[in-house]
Amino acid sequence: MMEAMCMGSFGMGGAPTLRDQVLQPIQDELEMNASLEEAMAKLEAMSKYRDPIYAGFWH
């Protein structure tokens, strides 16, 4: 019963790949409704997200 209720949930088997699981909430019109490029631009514009991302991956 619970499985039937969760079908389509991103984290409950609704995404066939990890990539899809990450991208679907970004692109879904009921979630962020953005392209990956738009989401990245928003994050890069906010220093509280940008600085830790750059510190963790580029230093």
N, CA, C and O atoms as CSV, one atom per row, in Angstrom:
chain,resi,resn,atom,element,x,y,z
A,1,MET,N,N,0.823,-1.198,0.000
A,1,MET,CA,C,0.000,0.000,0.000
A,1,MET,C,C,0.867,1.262,0.000
A,1,MET,O,O,0.675,2.158,-0.822
A,2,MET,N,N,1.822,1.320,0.931
A,2,MET,CA,C,2.683,2.497,1.015
A,2,MET,C,C,3.473,2.683,-0.273
A,2,MET,O,O,3.655,3.811,-0.732
A,3,GLU,N,N,3.941,1.588,-0.859
A,3,GLU,CA,C,4.699,1.683,-2.107
A,3,GLU,C,C,3.851,2.313,-3.199
A,3,GLU,O,O,4.349,3.137,-3.966
A,4,ALA,N,N,2.596,1.946,-3.283
A,4,ALA,CA,C,1.708,2.515,-4.293
A,4,ALA,C,C,1.519,4.006,-4.071
A,4,ALA,O,O,1.423,4.767,-5.034
A,5,MET,N,N,1.465,4.431,-2.826
A,5,MET,CA,C,1.297,5.848,-2.530
A,5,MET,C,C,2.541,6.648,-2.875
A,5,MET,O,O,2.451,7.839,-3.172
A,6,CYS,N,N,3.701,6.006,-2.838
A,6,CYS,CA,C,4.972,6.700,-3.055
A,6,CYS,C,C,5.446,6.644,-4.497
A,6,CYS,O,O,6.462,7.256,-4.828
A,7,MET,N,N,4.759,5.947,-5.342
A,7,MET,CA,C,5.207,5.864,-6.731
A,7,MET,C,C,5.290,7.273,-7.310
A,7,MET,O,O,4.343,8.051,-7.196
A,8,GLY,N,N,6.379,7.586,-7.907
A,8,GLY,CA,C,6.585,8.903,-8.476
A,8,GLY,C,C,7.315,9.857,-7.555
A,8,GLY,O,O,7.791,10.897,-8.011
A,9,SER,N,N,7.418,9.541,-6.274
A,9,SER,CA,C,8.200,10.386,-5.374
A,9,SER,C,C,9.664,10.294,-5.769
A,9,SER,O,O,10.166,9.200,-6.026
A,10,PHE,N,N,10.341,11.403,-5.821
A,10,PHE,CA,C,11.722,11.415,-6.298
A,10,PHE,C,C,12.616,10.506,-5.469
A,10,PHE,O,O,13.428,9.766,-6.023
A,11,GLY,N,N,12.479,10.553,-4.169
A,11,GLY,CA,C,13.346,9.778,-3.309
A,11,GLY,C,C,12.854,8.366,-3.015
A,11,GLY,O,O,13.524,7.623,-2.298
A,12,MET,N,N,11.729,7.990,-3.539
A,12,MET,CA,C,11.138,6.701,-3.221
A,12,MET,C,C,11.009,5.821,-4.459
A,12,MET,O,O,10.035,5.078,-4.581
A,13,GLY,N,N,11.953,5.888,-5.364
A,13,GLY,CA,C,11.933,5.019,-6.526
A,13,GLY,C,C,11.320,5.634,-7.764
A,13,GLY,O,O,11.216,4.961,-8.790
A,14,GLY,N,N,10.914,6.881,-7.706
A,14,GLY,CA,C,10.297,7.510,-8.868
A,14,GLY,C,C,11.290,7.970,-9.913
A,14,GLY,O,O,10.909,8.254,-11.049
A,15,ALA,N,N,12.547,8.048,-9.548
A,15,ALA,CA,C,13.589,8.470,-10.487
A,15,ALA,C,C,14.437,7.257,-10.853
A,15,ALA,O,O,14.941,6.566,-9.968
A,16,PRO,N,N,14.598,6.992,-12.152
A,16,PRO,CA,C,15.341,5.802,-12.560
A,16,PRO,C,C,16.846,5.870,-12.318
A,16,PRO,O,O,17.498,4.831,-12.216
A,17,THR,N,N,17.406,7.071,-12.225
A,17,THR,CA,C,18.849,7.215,-12.002
A,17,THR,C,C,19.102,8.274,-10.939
A,17,THR,O,O,18.221,9.079,-10.636
A,18,LEU,N,N,20.288,8.273,-10.379
A,18,LEU,CA,C,20.669,9.281,-9.397
A,18,LEU,C,C,20.634,10.669,-10.031
A,18,LEU,O,O,20.207,11.635,-9.399
A,19,ARG,N,N,21.084,10.763,-11.274
A,19,ARG,CA,C,21.052,12.051,-11.993
A,19,ARG,C,C,19.615,12.585,-12.069
A,19,ARG,O,O,19.369,13.761,-11.803
A,20,ASP,N,N,18.672,11.710,-12.434
A,20,ASP,CA,C,17.275,12.124,-12.502
A,20,ASP,C,C,16.749,12.521,-11.129
A,20,ASP,O,O,15.971,13.467,-11.013
A,21,GLN,N,N,17.165,11.809,-10.094
A,21,GLN,CA,C,16.719,12.110,-8.738
A,21,GLN,C,C,17.167,13.512,-8.323
A,21,GLN,O,O,16.458,14.208,-7.596
A,22,VAL,N,N,18.338,13.914,-8.787
A,22,VAL,CA,C,18.852,15.248,-8.470
A,22,VAL,C,C,18.163,16.317,-9.313
A,22,VAL,O,O,17.802,17.377,-8.802
A,23,LEU,N,N,17.981,16.043,-10.596
A,23,LEU,CA,C,17.453,17.057,-11.512
A,23,LEU,C,C,15.944,17.256,-11.409
A,23,LEU,O,O,15.466,18.372,-11.617
A,24,GLN,N,N,15.189,16.225,-11.099
A,24,GLN,CA,C,13.727,16.335,-11.127
A,24,GLN,C,C,13.191,17.423,-10.196
A,24,GLN,O,O,12.341,18.198,-10.634
A,25,PRO,N,N,13.630,17.530,-8.943
A,25,PRO,CA,C,13.099,18.622,-8.097
A,25,PRO,C,C,13.473,20.011,-8.610
A,25,PRO,O,O,12.733,20.972,-8.401
A,26,ILE,N,N,14.604,20.115,-9.270
A,26,ILE,CA,C,15.015,21.413,-9.831
A,26,ILE,C,C,14.098,21.784,-10.986
A,26,ILE,O,O,13.677,22.935,-11.098
A,27,GLN,N,N,13.789,20.825,-11.840
A,27,GLN,CA,C,13.031,21.096,-13.056
A,27,GLN,C,C,11.517,20.999,-12.870
A,27,GLN,O,O,10.770,21.542,-13.684
A,28,ASP,N,N,11.050,20.332,-11.834
A,28,ASP,CA,C,9.619,20.121,-11.621
A,28,ASP,C,C,8.905,21.449,-11.383
A,28,ASP,O,O,9.371,22.276,-10.599
A,29,GLU,N,N,7.776,21.651,-12.059
A,29,GLU,CA,C,7.059,22.926,-11.939
A,29,GLU,C,C,6.475,23.160,-10.546
A,29,GLU,O,O,6.189,24.302,-10.185
A,30,LEU,N,N,6.296,22.105,-9.763
A,30,LEU,CA,C,5.790,22.259,-8.398
A,30,LEU,C,C,6.907,22.439,-7.382
A,30,LEU,O,O,6.650,22.705,-6.208
A,31,GLU,N,N,8.131,22.295,-7.829
A,31,GLU,CA,C,9.293,22.481,-6.949
A,31,GLU,C,C,9.979,23.793,-7.328
A,31,GLU,O,O,9.420,24.866,-7.098
A,32,MET,N,N,11.177,23.725,-7.903
A,32,MET,CA,C,11.931,24.936,-8.250
A,32,MET,C,C,11.557,25.494,-9.618
A,32,MET,O,O,11.700,26.693,-9.860
A,33,ASN,N,N,11.076,24.629,-10.517
A,33,ASN,CA,C,10.665,25.041,-11.864
A,33,ASN,C,C,11.763,25.841,-12.573
A,33,ASN,O,O,11.522,26.939,-13.075
A,34,ALA,N,N,12.959,25.278,-12.604
A,34,ALA,CA,C,14.104,25.969,-13.197
A,34,ALA,C,C,14.947,24.980,-14.000
A,34,ALA,O,O,14.885,23.769,-13.790
A,35,SER,N,N,15.719,25.517,-14.904
A,35,SER,CA,C,16.714,24.689,-15.581
A,35,SER,C,C,17.918,24.554,-14.649
A,35,SER,O,O,18.039,25.300,-13.677
A,36,LEU,N,N,18.788,23.625,-14.938
A,36,LEU,CA,C,19.991,23.468,-14.128
A,36,LEU,C,C,20.824,24.742,-14.162
A,36,LEU,O,O,21.397,25.145,-13.150
A,37,GLU,N,N,20.889,25.369,-15.321
A,37,GLU,CA,C,21.660,26.608,-15.467
A,37,GLU,C,C,21.064,27.720,-14.606
A,37,GLU,O,O,21.799,28.481,-13.977
A,38,GLU,N,N,19.732,27.816,-14.577
A,38,GLU,CA,C,19.072,28.841,-13.755
A,38,GLU,C,C,19.316,28.582,-12.268
A,38,GLU,O,O,19.579,29.513,-11.507
A,39,ALA,N,N,19.228,27.328,-11.861
A,39,ALA,CA,C,19.461,26.989,-10.458
A,39,ALA,C,C,20.900,27.305,-10.055
A,39,ALA,O,O,21.138,27.852,-8.978
A,40,MET,N,N,21.856,26.963,-10.913
A,40,MET,CA,C,23.258,27.261,-10.614
A,40,MET,C,C,23.499,28.762,-10.527
A,40,MET,O,O,24.241,29.222,-9.659
A,41,ALA,N,N,22.885,29.522,-11.412
A,41,ALA,CA,C,23.051,30.980,-11.382
A,41,ALA,C,C,22.515,31.558,-10.072
A,41,ALA,O,O,23.121,32.459,-9.491
A,42,LYS,N,N,21.366,31.031,-9.608
A,42,LYS,CA,C,20.808,31.499,-8.337
A,42,LYS,C,C,21.747,31.184,-7.178
A,42,LYS,O,O,21.975,32.034,-6.317
A,43,LEU,N,N,22.294,29.968,-7.149
A,43,LEU,CA,C,23.200,29.585,-6.076
A,43,LEU,C,C,24.488,30.394,-6.112
A,43,LEU,O,O,24.991,30.815,-5.070
A,44,GLU,N,N,25.023,30.611,-7.312
A,44,GLU,CA,C,26.268,31.378,-7.437
A,44,GLU,C,C,26.082,32.834,-7.038
A,44,GLU,O,O,27.044,33.498,-6.652
A,45,ALA,N,N,24.863,33.333,-7.128
A,45,ALA,CA,C,24.593,34.727,-6.761
A,45,ALA,C,C,24.499,34.915,-5.249
A,45,ALA,O,O,24.560,36.046,-4.766
A,46,MET,N,N,24.351,33.828,-4.497
A,46,MET,CA,C,24.217,33.915,-3.040
A,46,MET,C,C,25.517,33.446,-2.392
A,46,MET,O,O,25.856,32.264,-2.453
A,47,SER,N,N,26.237,34.368,-1.775
A,47,SER,CA,C,27.552,34.044,-1.223
A,47,SER,C,C,27.492,32.962,-0.154
A,47,SER,O,O,28.455,32.214,0.012
A,48,LYS,N,N,26.373,32.859,0.582
A,48,LYS,CA,C,26.311,31.838,1.632
A,48,LYS,C,C,26.319,30.431,1.038
A,48,LYS,O,O,26.649,29.476,1.741
A,49,TYR,N,N,25.965,30.279,-0.234
A,49,TYR,CA,C,26.063,28.996,-0.918
A,49,TYR,C,C,27.323,28.927,-1.772
A,49,TYR,O,O,28.017,27.910,-1.793
A,50,ARG,N,N,27.609,30.015,-2.473
A,50,ARG,CA,C,28.738,30.040,-3.401
A,50,ARG,C,C,30.067,29.795,-2.696
A,50,ARG,O,O,30.860,28.972,-3.154
A,51,ASP,N,N,30.321,30.483,-1.604
A,51,ASP,CA,C,31.619,30.386,-0.943
A,51,ASP,C,C,31.932,28.972,-0.453
A,51,ASP,O,O,33.036,28.486,-0.700
A,52,PRO,N,N,31.013,28.295,0.228
A,52,PRO,CA,C,31.316,26.903,0.642
A,52,PRO,C,C,31.473,25.953,-0.539
A,52,PRO,O,O,32.282,25.027,-0.488
A,53,ILE,N,N,30.709,26.173,-1.595
A,53,ILE,CA,C,30.837,25.312,-2.780
A,53,ILE,C,C,32.231,25.461,-3.369
A,53,ILE,O,O,32.903,24.465,-3.637
A,54,TYR,N,N,32.666,26.690,-3.570
A,54,TYR,CA,C,33.994,26.910,-4.145
A,54,TYR,C,C,35.092,26.441,-3.201
A,54,TYR,O,O,36.097,25.883,-3.643
A,55,ALA,N,N,34.908,26.662,-1.917
A,55,ALA,CA,C,35.926,26.210,-0.941
A,55,ALA,C,C,36.035,24.702,-0.936
A,55,ALA,O,O,37.133,24.167,-0.781
A,56,GLY,N,N,34.935,24.008,-1.099
A,56,GLY,CA,C,34.940,22.557,-1.048
A,56,GLY,C,C,35.419,21.890,-2.316
A,56,GLY,O,O,35.957,20.784,-2.267
A,57,PHE,N,N,35.235,22.544,-3.454
A,57,PHE,CA,C,35.551,21.887,-4.723
A,57,PHE,C,C,36.722,22.478,-5.477
A,57,PHE,O,O,37.316,21.794,-6.311
A,58,TRP,N,N,37.072,23.716,-5.214
A,58,TRP,CA,C,38.124,24.328,-6.019
A,58,TRP,C,C,39.340,24.774,-5.207
A,58,TRP,O,O,40.181,25.508,-5.726
A,59,HIS,N,N,39.448,24.359,-3.978
A,59,HIS,CA,C,40.622,24.728,-3.181
A,59,HIS,C,C,41.256,23.488,-2.608
A,59,HIS,O,O,42.262,23.579,-1.903
